Amino acid sequence: MARQGLFLVYTGDGKGKTTASLGVILRAVGRGLNVRYMQFIKSPERTYGEALALRKLGVEMEQMGIGFTWTKTPDEHRAALQLAWTKAKEALADPTIDLLVLDELNNALAITKFPIDDVLPLQEVVEAIQNRPKTMHLVVTGRSAKEELIQLADLVSTIDATKHYYEEGIPAVKGLEF
């Protein structure tokens, strides 16, 4: 029986969505799968622990963002999103990829501070996911998952924030958040 690719979504306001996708990557690499990891928001201008680890594992990773929405102009973000979506569409059509992770795609699709529908059209995202190679596993992460993606997914895990040390004034911790 041929392997069927599954679509997993990790969403919610709690910490751990990217971390969950990295756990899936570890299992896939351990089983010899061809893995590709793409981030929609994080920029290659900053160093993140996951980028360092994935490089050591030989996993192709691409940080296509320019930071969070308050760090650059809307036009800069729109251009980055358009390029990221172009690259993601290519990856979604690549039959050599066994596991594709589109980290922070949910965050990108949820942007409301400026228009994105023309550079990251939700319907186009849905169609690309539906038309990916039948054996490709896909993981999409980020807050505020669109209902259309939730309905398509084979698994949706919502990570809730019950308690976080940020509330106690502890800033982001190297090795835990980045």
DRENLORO-700366 format. One record per residue: residue number from 1; x, y, z of N, C-alpha, C in turn. Coordinates in nm, 4 decimals, padded with zeros to 6 digits. Each point is the difference from the previous one (the first is absolute). Example, Ala and Ser with C-alpha at 12.3 -4.5 7.8 and 13.67 -1.06 7.14 Angstrom:
BEGIN
1/01.3190/-00.5690/00.7800/-00.0890/00.1190/00.0000/00.0900/00.1200/00.0000 $
2/-00.0350/00.1050/-00.0720/00.0820/00.1190/00.0060/-00.0770/00.1090/00.0730 $
***
This chain:
BEGIN
1/00.0844/-00.1194/00.0000/-00.0844/00.1194/00.0000/00.0885/00.1252/00.0000 $
2/-00.0257/00.0926/-00.0898/00.0787/00.1224/-00.0093/-00.0275/00.0890/00.1206 $
3/00.1042/00.0684/00.0447/-00.0145/00.0900/00.1136/-00.0840/00.1208/-00.0399 $
4/-00.0918/00.0383/00.0847/-00.0822/00.1191/-00.0211/00.0586/00.1138/00.0822 $
5/00.0260/00.1124/-00.0648/00.0495/00.1161/00.0727/-00.1089/00.0587/00.0875 $
6/00.0377/00.0404/00.1191/-00.0939/00.0579/00.0959/00.0272/00.1491/00.0163 $
7/-00.1031/00.0722/00.0396/00.0070/00.1440/00.0206/-00.0256/00.0285/00.1471 $
8/00.1008/00.0537/00.0686/-00.0064/00.0290/00.1426/00.0043/00.1512/00.0215 $
9/-00.0822/00.0491/00.0899/-00.0030/00.1415/00.0354/00.0227/00.0125/00.1499 $
10/00.0968/00.0849/00.0361/00.0243/00.0351/00.1403/-00.0306/00.1480/00.0140 $
11/-00.0990/00.0332/00.0833/-00.0458/00.1374/00.0124/-00.0286/00.0316/00.1460 $
12/-00.0455/00.1194/00.0268/-00.0363/00.0407/00.1351/00.0904/00.1099/00.0521 $
13/-00.0346/00.0501/00.1190/00.0732/00.1114/00.0600/00.1137/-00.0443/00.0908 $
14/00.0128/-00.1279/00.0235/00.1053/-00.0490/00.0893/00.1329/-00.0191/-00.0702 $
15/00.1035/-00.0160/00.0808/00.1346/-00.0237/-00.0509/00.0139/-00.1467/-00.0392 $
16/00.0640/-00.0268/-00.1139/00.0292/-00.1381/-00.0347/-00.0400/-00.0448/-00.1384 $
17/-00.0516/00.0899/-00.0824/-00.0441/-00.0404/-00.1346/00.1197/-00.0336/-00.0901 $
18/00.0968/00.0892/-00.0038/00.1220/-00.0280/-00.0770/00.0709/-00.1200/00.0600 $
19/00.0049/-00.0066/00.1315/00.0655/-00.1114/00.0680/-00.0648/-00.1328/-00.0373 $
20/-00.1312/-00.0019/-00.0106/-00.0699/-00.1225/-00.0412/00.0411/-00.0400/-00.1412 $
21/00.0099/00.0973/-00.0894/00.0403/-00.0318/-00.1376/00.1427/-00.0535/-00.0034 $
22/00.0851/00.0514/00.0863/00.1380/-00.0484/00.0054/00.0065/-00.1437/00.0510 $
23/-00.0896/-00.0366/00.0883/-00.0081/-00.1390/00.0437/-00.0370/-00.0928/-00.1140 $
24/-00.0936/00.0428/-00.0835/-00.0374/-00.0791/-00.1178/00.1209/-00.0129/-00.0928 $
25/00.0743/00.1092/-00.0168/00.1192/-00.0032/-00.0846/00.1012/-00.1007/00.0527 $
26/00.0222/-00.0005/00.1303/00.0954/-00.0957/00.0584/-00.0373/-00.1434/-00.0340 $
27/-00.1264/-00.0323/00.0139/-00.0452/-00.1351/-00.0338/00.0200/-00.0294/-00.1485 $
28/-00.0342/00.0959/-00.0841/00.0116/-00.0200/-00.1448/00.1458/-00.0184/-00.0418 $
29/00.0885/00.0835/00.0522/00.1423/-00.0128/-00.0319/00.0508/-00.1350/00.0486 $
30/-00.0424/-00.0395/00.1185/00.0397/-00.1298/00.0536/-00.0419/-00.1158/-00.0880 $
31/-00.1075/00.0171/-00.0728/-00.0505/-00.1048/-00.0907/00.0471/00.0191/-00.1441 $
32/00.0892/00.0960/-00.0202/00.0586/00.0172/-00.1324/-00.0851/00.0769/-00.0990 $
33/-00.0996/00.0719/00.0472/-00.0849/00.0774/-00.0907/00.0705/00.1283/-00.0443 $
34/-00.0341/00.0459/-00.1186/00.0511/00.1261/-00.0521/-00.0879/00.1115/00.0565 $
35/00.0603/00.0889/00.0790/-00.0738/00.1027/00.0736/00.0412/00.1380/-00.0480 $
36/-00.0986/00.0881/-00.0116/00.0262/00.1414/-00.0281/-00.0794/00.0835/00.0986 $
37/00.0633/00.1050/00.0516/-00.0577/00.0849/00.1038/00.0056/00.1451/-00.0459 $
38/-00.1154/00.0668/-00.0011/-00.0081/00.1383/-00.0454/-00.0728/00.0832/00.1057 $
39/00.0592/00.1155/00.0327/-00.0629/00.0910/00.0955/-00.0484/00.1245/-00.0732 $
40/-00.1237/00.0394/00.0276/-00.0617/00.1132/-00.0683/00.0266/00.1346/00.0654 $
41/00.0263/00.0053/00.1292/00.0136/00.1273/00.0691/00.1439/00.0252/00.0450 $
42/00.0627/-00.0982/00.0618/00.1353/00.0195/00.0528/00.0982/00.0314/-00.1121 $
43/00.0932/00.0866/00.0341/00.0961/00.0493/-00.0968/00.1355/-00.0680/00.0171 $
44/00.0726/-00.0200/-00.1085/00.1351/-00.0552/00.0108/00.0985/00.0986/00.0631 $
45/-00.0442/00.1225/00.0247/00.0860/00.0994/00.0643/00.0239/-00.0316/00.1469 $
46/-00.0869/-00.0821/00.0592/00.0172/-00.0414/00.1403/00.0316/-00.1480/00.0039 $
47/00.0723/-00.0405/00.1009/00.0355/-00.1410/00.0152/-00.0982/-00.0661/00.0959 $
48/-00.0610/-00.1090/-00.0466/-00.0939/-00.0764/00.0808/00.0567/-00.1400/00.0207 $
49/-00.0237/-00.0555/00.1179/00.0520/-00.1325/00.0328/-00.0439/-00.1071/-00.0969 $
50/-00.1240/00.0090/-00.0485/-00.0474/-00.1025/-00.0927/00.0791/00.0020/-00.1301 $
51/00.0411/00.1188/-00.0441/00.0801/00.0093/-00.1232/00.1351/-00.0674/00.0201 $
52/00.0614/00.0231/00.1149/00.1294/-00.0619/00.0295/-00.0122/-00.1519/00.0061 $
53/-00.1039/-00.0482/00.0671/-00.0187/-00.1451/00.0142/-00.0320/-00.0668/-00.1333 $
54/-00.0885/00.0595/-00.0780/-00.0375/-00.0598/-00.1279/00.1185/-00.0067/-00.0955 $
55/00.0844/00.1017/00.0047/00.1207/-00.0020/-00.0827/00.0866/-00.1206/00.0378 $
56/00.0132/-00.0257/00.1301/00.0796/-00.1145/00.0464/-00.0608/-00.1327/-00.0450 $
57/-00.1328/-00.0036/-00.0115/-00.0691/-00.1216/-00.0439/-00.0030/-00.0144/-00.1520 $
58/00.0439/00.1037/-00.0698/-00.0019/-00.0051/-00.1459/-00.1358/00.0279/-00.0609 $
59/-00.0874/00.0655/00.0759/-00.1340/00.0327/-00.0487/00.0046/00.1362/-00.0687 $
60/-00.0547/00.0054/-00.1213/-00.0057/00.1262/-00.0727/-00.1018/00.0910/00.0677 $
61/00.0459/00.1183/00.0379/-00.0862/00.0964/00.0678/00.0120/00.1342/-00.0693 $
62/-00.1129/00.0664/-00.0101/00.0002/00.1322/-00.0605/-00.0830/00.0950/00.0851 $
63/00.0641/00.1053/00.0488/-00.0695/00.1047/00.0732/-00.0316/00.1099/-00.1020 $
64/-00.1275/00.0167/-00.0293/-00.0401/00.0876/-00.1095/-00.0625/00.1304/00.0465 $
65/-00.0145/00.0161/00.1297/-00.0627/00.1207/00.0518/00.0992/00.1114/00.0213 $
66/-00.0536/00.1114/00.0457/00.0849/00.1149/00.0336/-00.0296/00.0471/00.1418 $
67/-00.0565/-00.0893/00.0804/-00.0325/00.0345/00.1379/-00.1488/00.0211/00.0172 $
68/-00.0391/00.0299/00.1204/-00.1416/00.0156/00.0289/-00.0524/00.1324/-00.0551 $
69/-00.1315/00.0128/-00.0111/-00.0617/00.1076/-00.0792/00.0369/00.1403/00.0474 $
70/00.0406/00.0163/00.1217/00.0293/00.1337/00.0486/00.1459/00.0411/-00.0274 $
71/00.0798/-00.0884/-00.0629/00.1418/00.0306/-00.0180/00.0354/00.0609/-00.1349 $
72/-00.0877/-00.0073/-00.0975/00.0277/00.0532/-00.1339/-00.1286/00.0615/-00.0555 $
73/00.0103/00.0586/-00.1186/-00.1174/00.0618/-00.0616/-00.0918/-00.1072/-00.0593 $
74/-00.1269/00.0325/-00.0174/-00.0907/-00.0952/-00.0643/00.0485/-00.0442/-00.1383 $
75/00.0548/00.0921/-00.0784/00.0478/-00.0376/-00.1336/00.1141/-00.1006/00.0076 $
76/00.0888/00.0163/00.0973/00.1097/-00.0955/00.0175/-00.0544/-00.1377/00.0379 $
77/-00.0963/-00.0015/00.0910/-00.0601/-00.1274/00.0407/-00.0754/-00.0650/-00.1147 $
78/-00.0723/00.0789/-00.0751/-00.0763/-00.0547/-00.1133/00.0943/-00.0635/-00.1023 $
79/00.1092/00.0664/-00.0293/00.0969/-00.0545/-00.0959/00.0596/-00.1308/00.0532 $
80/00.0322/-00.0033/00.1290/00.0552/-00.1220/00.0597/-00.1020/-00.1129/-00.0020 $
81/-00.1257/00.0309/00.0307/-00.1048/-00.1017/-00.0020/-00.0222/-00.0537/-00.1414 $
82/00.0037/00.0886/-00.0971/-00.0201/-00.0432/-00.1385/00.1118/-00.0953/-00.0430 $
83/00.1242/00.0337/00.0322/00.1125/-00.0871/-00.0336/-00.0089/-00.1320/00.0776 $
84/-00.0350/00.0085/00.1275/-00.0131/-00.1209/00.0823/-00.1071/-00.0918/-00.0572 $
85/-00.1130/00.0564/-00.0401/-00.1072/-00.0824/-00.0533/00.0411/-00.0634/-00.1330 $
86/00.0715/00.0731/-00.0826/00.0493/-00.0558/-00.1262/00.0890/-00.1212/00.0271 $
87/00.0916/00.0125/00.0959/00.0896/-00.1109/00.0344/-00.0761/-00.1155/00.0644 $
88/-00.0971/00.0319/00.0838/-00.0792/-00.1048/00.0657/-00.0825/-00.0775/-00.1025 $
89/-00.0567/00.0700/-00.0987/-00.0760/-00.0688/-00.1062/00.0893/-00.0979/-00.0754 $
90/00.1225/00.0415/-00.0279/00.0948/-00.0893/-00.0670/00.0273/-00.1233/00.0862 $
91/00.0200/00.0214/00.1278/00.0259/-00.1126/00.0912/-00.1222/-00.0917/00.0090 $
92/-00.1193/00.0588/00.0046/-00.1231/-00.0794/00.0076/-00.0226/-00.0855/-00.1249 $
93/00.0658/00.0335/-00.1076/-00.0140/-00.0769/-00.1245/00.1164/-00.0972/-00.0219 $
94/00.0974/-00.0008/00.0894/00.1214/-00.0796/-00.0183/-00.0206/-00.1437/00.0488 $
95/-00.0029/-00.0958/-00.0900/-00.0253/-00.1385/00.0403/00.1163/-00.0663/00.0745 $
96/00.1153/00.0665/00.0066/00.1138/-00.0585/00.0719/-00.0034/00.0306/00.1490 $
97/-00.0867/00.0916/00.0408/-00.0103/00.0361/00.1423/-00.0982/-00.0943/00.0680 $
98/00.0474/-00.0658/00.1060/-00.0863/-00.0898/00.0777/-00.0763/00.0746/00.1094 $
99/00.0668/00.0983/00.0619/-00.0610/00.0788/00.1066/00.0348/00.1456/-00.0233 $
100/-00.1033/00.0821/-00.0120/00.0170/00.1442/-00.0154/-00.0625/00.0677/00.1205 $
101/00.0771/00.0877/00.0638/-00.0517/00.0784/00.1121/-00.0064/00.1454/-00.0438 $
102/-00.1192/00.0578/00.0075/-00.0213/00.1417/-00.0280/-00.0274/00.0687/00.1337 $
103/00.1088/00.0324/00.0671/-00.0064/00.0591/00.1330/-00.0471/00.1444/-00.0113 $
104/-00.0939/00.0371/00.0835/-00.0539/00.1356/00.0083/-00.0905/00.0385/-00.1175 $
105/-00.0371/-00.0977/-00.0837/-00.0930/00.0327/-00.1084/-00.1320/00.0508/00.0568 $
106/-00.0464/-00.0611/00.1086/-00.1246/00.0479/00.0612/00.0119/00.1463/00.0411 $
107/00.1135/00.0368/00.0602/00.0216/00.1398/00.0406/-00.0085/00.0919/-00.1217 $
108/00.0649/-00.0413/-00.1080/00.0006/00.0821/-00.1214/-00.1409/00.0174/-00.0550 $
109/-00.0755/-00.1090/-00.0045/-00.1370/00.0076/-00.0524/-00.0923/00.0833/00.0885 $
110/00.0377/00.0173/00.1269/-00.0840/00.0739/00.0948/00.0322/00.1499/00.0062 $
111/00.0958/00.0450/-00.0785/00.0376/00.1424/00.0030/-00.1193/00.0858/-00.0422 $
112/-00.0290/00.1021/00.0818/-00.1094/00.0922/-00.0307/00.0466/00.1455/-00.0024 $
113/00.1257/00.0256/00.0346/00.0502/00.1382/00.0057/00.0181/00.0603/-00.1393 $
114/00.0073/-00.0846/-00.1013/00.0133/00.0443/-00.1383/-00.0540/-00.1112/-00.0880 $
115/-00.0391/00.0331/-00.1242/-00.0595/-00.1023/-00.0866/00.1030/-00.1049/-00.0429 $
116/-00.0439/-00.1275/00.0007/00.0882/-00.1086/-00.0438/-00.0670/-00.0904/-00.1031 $
117/-00.1293/00.0186/-00.0210/-00.0747/-00.0924/-00.0864/00.0570/-00.0124/-00.1407 $
118/00.0631/00.1045/-00.0489/00.0554/-00.0061/-00.1349/00.1385/-00.0646/-00.0048 $
119/00.0719/-00.0056/00.1124/00.1339/-00.0595/00.0011/00.0030/-00.1372/00.0673 $
120/-00.1004/-00.0279/00.0808/-00.0123/-00.1288/00.0687/-00.1481/-00.0375/00.0037 $
121/-00.0569/-00.0337/-00.1166/-00.1441/-00.0254/-00.0081/-00.0386/-00.1318/00.0678 $
122/-00.0912/00.0072/00.0936/-00.0418/-00.1176/00.0755/-00.0488/-00.1113/-00.0919 $
123/-00.0800/00.0317/-00.0993/-00.0515/-00.1039/-00.0894/00.1126/-00.0703/-00.0751 $
124/00.1007/00.0749/-00.0374/00.1164/-00.0582/-00.0672/00.0780/-00.0925/00.0945 $
125/00.0095/00.0411/00.1259/00.0651/-00.0835/00.1019/-00.0761/-00.1319/00.0140 $
126/-00.1304/00.0088/00.0111/-00.0840/-00.1191/00.0134/00.0201/-00.0930/-00.1196 $
127/-00.0037/00.0556/-00.1199/00.0161/-00.0818/-00.1210/00.1385/-00.0643/-00.0067 $
128/00.1038/00.0735/00.0362/00.1355/-00.0561/-00.0028/00.0131/-00.1143/00.1008 $
129/-00.0621/00.0152/00.1143/00.0025/-00.1076/00.1006/-00.0753/-00.1226/-00.0533 $
130/-00.1164/00.0229/-00.0569/-00.0793/-00.1109/-00.0542/00.0705/-00.0709/-00.1150 $
131/00.0773/00.0732/-00.0786/00.0636/-00.0550/-00.1194/00.1445/-00.0433/00.0204 $
132/00.0496/00.0035/00.1254/00.1384/-00.0429/00.0237/00.0125/-00.1487/-00.0349 $
133/00.1228/-00.0485/-00.0212/00.0164/-00.1422/-00.0284/-00.0674/-00.0855/00.1079 $
134/-00.0637/-00.1070/-00.0431/-00.0818/-00.0824/00.0897/00.0766/-00.0578/00.1185 $
135/00.1324/-00.0156/-00.0142/00.0779/-00.0600/00.1088/00.0660/00.1037/00.0902 $
136/-00.0149/00.1276/-00.0312/00.0651/00.1047/00.0796/-00.0752/00.0258/00.1296 $
137/00.0733/-00.0104/00.1112/-00.0534/00.0436/00.1291/00.0224/00.1509/00.0092 $
138/-00.0956/00.0714/00.0569/00.0078/00.1449/00.0117/-00.0338/00.0404/00.1424 $
139/00.0824/00.0878/00.0563/-00.0258/00.0578/00.1320/-00.0073/00.1511/-00.0172 $
140/-00.1063/00.0596/00.0525/-00.0169/00.1451/00.0001/-00.0158/00.0434/00.1445 $
141/00.0760/00.1044/00.0385/-00.0064/00.0476/00.1375/-00.0408/00.1466/00.0045 $
142/-00.0289/00.0462/00.1188/-00.0261/00.1405/00.0261/-00.1357/00.0239/00.0626 $
143/-00.0095/00.1116/00.0650/-00.1255/00.0420/00.0632/-00.1073/00.0245/-00.1051 $
144/-00.1215/-00.0040/00.0449/-00.1151/00.0443/-00.0801/-00.0162/-00.0738/-00.1321 $
145/00.0053/-00.1320/00.0055/-00.0184/-00.0799/-00.1212/-00.1354/00.0319/-00.0630 $
146/00.0007/00.0142/-00.1302/-00.1237/00.0259/-00.0731/-00.0878/-00.1256/00.0029 $
147/-00.1298/00.0214/00.0066/-00.0956/-00.1109/00.0036/00.0159/-00.0905/-00.1221 $
148/00.0315/00.0578/-00.1149/00.0176/-00.0796/-00.1213/00.1134/-00.1012/00.0154 $
149/00.1083/00.0386/00.0683/00.1112/-00.0926/00.0224/-00.0356/-00.1035/00.1055 $
150/-00.0703/00.0429/00.1020/-00.0437/-00.0936/00.1043/-00.0868/-00.1097/-00.0606 $
151/-00.0894/00.0380/-00.0901/-00.0880/-00.0986/-00.0625/00.0768/-00.0979/-00.0885 $
152/00.1053/00.0451/-00.0659/00.0807/-00.0861/-00.0875/00.0903/-00.0955/00.0774 $
153/00.0411/00.0419/00.1182/00.1034/-00.0719/00.0747/-00.0468/-00.1383/00.0457 $
154/00.0973/-00.0904/00.0095/-00.0245/-00.1326/00.0573/00.0164/00.0029/00.1510 $
155/00.0791/00.0951/00.0497/00.0225/00.0159/00.1435/00.0104/00.1486/00.0289 $
156/-00.0697/00.0453/00.1016/00.0122/00.1379/00.0471/00.0228/-00.0057/00.1498 $
157/00.1131/00.0556/00.0429/00.0278/00.0121/00.1428/00.0013/00.1475/00.0342 $
158/-00.0811/00.0364/00.0988/-00.0055/00.1381/00.0456/00.0750/00.0084/00.1314 $
159/00.1026/00.0798/00.0006/00.0857/00.0140/00.1180/-00.0453/00.1239/00.0751 $
160/-00.0498/-00.0208/00.1212/-00.0522/00.1092/00.0803/00.1057/00.0527/00.0961 $
161/-00.0133/00.1266/00.0344/00.0879/00.0626/00.0980/-00.0684/-00.0040/00.1357 $
162/00.0387/-00.0956/00.0821/-00.0544/-00.0088/00.1348/00.0794/00.0882/00.0950 $
163/00.1318/-00.0026/-00.0166/00.0894/00.0795/00.0834/00.1294/00.0176/-00.0783 $
164/00.0607/00.1187/00.0099/00.1271/00.0247/-00.0684/00.0856/00.0907/00.0867 $
165/00.1288/-00.0265/00.0027/00.0908/00.0812/00.0815/00.0126/00.1433/-00.0500 $
166/-00.0442/00.0309/-00.1223/-00.0042/00.1393/-00.0460/-00.0845/00.0823/00.0963 $
167/-00.1075/-00.0619/00.0515/-00.0904/00.0693/00.0920/00.0697/00.0402/00.1292 $
168/00.1108/-00.0669/00.0316/00.0785/00.0316/00.1194/00.1150/00.0953/-00.0320 $
169/00.0019/00.0509/-00.1239/00.1021/00.0951/-00.0408/00.1290/-00.0637/-00.0490 $
170/00.0001/-00.1320/-00.0183/00.1193/-00.0686/-00.0517/-00.0007/00.0108/-00.1525 $
171/00.1038/00.0613/-00.0583/00.0028/00.0158/-00.1465/00.0304/-00.1307/-00.0723 $
172/-00.0031/00.0048/-00.1320/00.0310/-00.1165/-00.0833/00.1347/-00.0602/00.0426 $
173/00.0043/-00.1318/00.0104/00.1167/-00.0711/00.0484/00.0701/-00.0703/-00.1159 $
174/00.1296/00.0275/-00.0132/00.0802/-00.0642/-00.1040/-00.0050/-00.1519/00.0214 $
175/-00.0331/-00.0721/-00.1056/-00.0119/-00.1457/00.0093/-00.1427/-00.0465/00.0258 $
176/-00.0859/00.0889/00.0473/-00.1412/-00.0347/00.0190/-00.0891/00.0707/-00.1013 $
177/00.0237/00.1284/-00.0234/-00.0808/00.0743/-00.0975/00.0726/00.0245/-00.1317 $
178/00.1303/00.0057/00.0058/00.0736/00.0309/-00.1235/00.1335/-00.0713/-00.0022 $
***
